[in-house]
Amino acid sequence: MHQNLASRLREVNTNIQNACAESNADFNSVKLIAVSKLQSIETILTASRLGVRDFGESYAQELAKKALKCPKDIIWHFIGPIQTNKIKLIAKHSQWIHSLDRLKVAEKLNAACKEYKKTVSILVQVNIDNELSKSGIKPEDMISFAQDIDSNFPNLNLKGLMFMPNINLNKTNQLKTFKNIQFLMQSLINLLPNCDQLSLGTSDDYIEAIKAGSSMIRIGEDLLGPRS
Ligand SMILES: *Cc1c(COP(=O)(O)O)cnc(C)c1O
């Protein structure tokens, strides 16, 4: 198992390096986030010993439980839908939140962070392919929402955008979606130059995502193995 994780990590890193080389991106500008939802603490500890620092969780209670038991130098990214009754838990245990898409949540999150005397790094989730089943704001609402977040919440540090494209698209439509993502990122950067982080890419599409400019890839099963 540990051997497997080590070799999967090597393989993922090689793929990242190759994708960076092909797109003239700096290897150090792509952050690997190990998505550990539904994975055991043992698996997280193993990955951590192999040098993985950033982990992604989708469920607030699971995050809280793991954050209390894992090494303190782990950086926790919350990547799941945010339920209003879990906001304090999420604020307490994460350093990054990738899935902000409602002002009401931003207000409560900011208040919770203030209480904990901390700031969290924030990405706004955009529903790029307009899928009913997915969270995220509409692409056309992104700029005004980002401006709101950036100017009104001192404990939320807006850093960029997060996307979960439809993975069933054919190559042509995937390319189209990635072009739309690049357009949205550029319009955000034009307005807020420090908001240049792009969270894009899972086990299914991280190589293409890096070529499209992703700076944070969220890899679960390809790195940590099948979820139980
Ligand atoms: C589960 C999840 C991932 C990781 O998916 P894999 O297919 O296991 O790589 C990435 N991003 C989000 C938002 C997720 O919920």
PDBQT file of the ligand as one rigid body, heavy atoms in Angstrom, charges set to zero:
ROOT
HETATM    1  C1  LIG A 301     -13.491  14.311  -5.025  1.00  0.00    +0.000 C 
HETATM    2  C2  LIG A 301     -13.054  15.597  -5.615  1.00  0.00    +0.000 A 
HETATM    3  C3  LIG A 301     -11.845  15.703  -6.341  1.00  0.00    +0.000 A 
HETATM    4  C4  LIG A 301     -10.930  14.529  -6.612  1.00  0.00    +0.000 C 
HETATM    5  O1  LIG A 301     -11.488  13.631  -7.524  1.00  0.00    +0.000 OA
HETATM    6  P1  LIG A 301     -10.621  12.391  -8.066  1.00  0.00    +0.000 P 
HETATM    7  O2  LIG A 301     -11.386  11.926  -9.252  1.00  0.00    +0.000 OA
HETATM    8  O3  LIG A 301     -10.551  11.381  -6.984  1.00  0.00    +0.000 OA
HETATM    9  O4  LIG A 301      -9.267  12.904  -8.437  1.00  0.00    +0.000 OA
HETATM   10  C5  LIG A 301     -11.485  16.959  -6.805  1.00  0.00    +0.000 A 
HETATM   11  N1  LIG A 301     -12.253  18.041  -6.603  1.00  0.00    +0.000 NA
HETATM   12  C6  LIG A 301     -13.406  17.994  -5.924  1.00  0.00    +0.000 A 
HETATM   13  C7  LIG A 301     -14.204  19.235  -5.732  1.00  0.00    +0.000 C 
HETATM   14  C8  LIG A 301     -13.846  16.766  -5.407  1.00  0.00    +0.000 A 
HETATM   15  O5  LIG A 301     -15.011  16.719  -4.747  1.00  0.00    +0.000 OA
ENDROOT
TORSDOF 0
